[in-house]
């Protein structure tokens, strides 16, 4: 059984009136039990040269309502370049240069449209997104 741990640390000396120092950790497990996630397609990169929408993960290819976790990172250093991230037709937000996201994904196919994970680059020049799906 694989053991995968996710940790996030948020720190700032000037965001709040007091110093911010928050760290939390989670062991990633399958849905409904304590068995670790056992599958990943590995860490990948998608380099685009068009501002067209791309489907990163197709919901129908994964366990509906499973314990899927997605990691995304915009590797650009140009502050004006971003990726719009969507689940189905719902825009989650934008990943600007250097931004990353880690979130659960239900791979729901019972809605119209399916909850496919899609990205749209802000530019039609070369820009790269790093990504990984951890799943059961």
C-alpha positions in Angstrom: 0.0 0.0 0.0 1.3 3.4 -0.9 1.4 6.2 1.6 1.2 9.7 0.2 1.2 12.8 2.4 0.3 16.3 1.4 1.5 19.3 3.4 0.8 23.0 3.0 2.5 25.9 4.9 1.2 29.4 4.8 3.4 32.1 6.3 3.5 35.9 6.4 4.9 38.5 8.7 2.7 41.4 7.4 -0.6 40.0 6.1 -2.4 40.1 9.4 -1.9 42.1 12.6 0.0 39.0 14.0 2.4 36.8 12.2 0.8 34.0 10.1 2.3 30.6 10.5 -0.1 27.7 9.5 1.0 24.2 8.5 -1.4 21.3 8.0 -0.8 17.7 6.7 -3.1 15.0 5.3 -2.5 11.4 4.4 -4.2 10.8 1.1 -6.5 7.8 1.2 -9.1 6.1 -0.9 -12.8 7.1 -0.6 -14.4 5.8 2.6 -11.5 4.0 4.1 -7.9 4.4 5.3 -6.2 2.6 2.4 -3.7 4.9 0.7 -4.1 6.1 -2.9 -2.3 3.7 -5.2 -2.3 5.2 -8.7 -0.9 8.2 -10.5 -0.1 9.0 -14.1 3.0 10.6 -12.8 4.1 14.2 -12.9 3.5 15.7 -16.3 3.8 18.9 -18.2 1.6 20.4 -20.9 3.2 23.1 -23.0 0.8 25.0 -25.1 1.2 27.4 -28.0 -2.5 28.3 -28.4 -5.0 30.0 -26.2 -7.5 27.2 -26.9 -9.2 25.2 -24.1 -7.5 21.8 -23.3 -8.9 18.9 -21.4 -6.4 17.6 -18.9 -8.5 14.9 -17.3 -11.7 13.3 -18.7 -14.0 12.4 -15.8 -15.3 9.2 -17.6 -11.8 7.7 -17.4 -11.7 7.8 -13.5 -13.7 6.6 -10.5 -16.9 8.7 -10.1 -16.9 10.1 -6.6 -13.4 8.6 -5.9 -10.7 10.2 -3.8 -9.0 11.8 -6.7 -6.5 14.6 -6.0 -5.1 17.0 -8.6 -2.0 19.1 -8.5 -1.5 22.0 -11.0 1.3 24.6 -11.3 1.8 27.4 -13.8 5.6 27.3 -14.4 5.7 30.7 -16.2 7.6 33.6 -14.7 5.7 36.2 -16.7 3.2 37.8 -14.4 0.8 38.4 -17.2 0.5 34.7 -18.2 -2.2 32.6 -16.5 -4.2 29.4 -17.0 -8.0 29.4 -16.4 -9.0 26.2 -14.7 -12.5 24.7 -15.2 -14.4 21.7 -13.9 -16.9 21.0 -16.6 -18.3 24.4 -17.4 -17.5 25.9 -14.0 -14.5 28.2 -13.8 -12.6 27.5 -10.6 -10.1 30.4 -11.1 -6.8 31.4 -12.6 -3.3 30.2 -11.9 -1.0 33.1 -12.5 2.8 32.8 -13.0 4.2 30.5 -10.2 0.8 29.8 -8.8 -0.2 26.2 -7.9 -3.3 24.4 -6.8 -4.0 21.1 -5.0 -7.7 20.0 -4.8 -10.0 17.1 -4.6 -11.8 16.0 -7.8 -15.0 13.8 -7.9 -14.7 12.9 -11.6 -18.5 13.2 -11.7 -20.1 11.9 -14.9 -23.7 12.3 -13.6 -23.9 15.9 -14.5 -24.1 17.7 -17.9 -21.4 18.3 -18.8 -19.2 15.8 -17.1 -16.7 17.3 -14.5 -13.7 17.1 -16.9 -10.7 19.2 -15.8 -9.9 21.8 -18.4 -7.4 24.6 -18.8 -7.2 27.6 -21.1 -3.9 29.5 -21.4 -4.2 33.3 -21.5 -1.7 33.5 -24.4 -1.1 31.9 -27.7 2.7 31.8 -27.1 4.5 29.0 -25.3 3.4 28.5 -21.7 3.7 25.3 -19.5 1.5 23.8 -16.9 2.8 21.1 -14.6 0.2 18.6 -13.4 -0.4 15.3 -11.6 -3.5 13.2 -10.7 -3.4 11.0 -7.6 -6.2 8.5 -7.6 -7.4 5.2 -6.3 
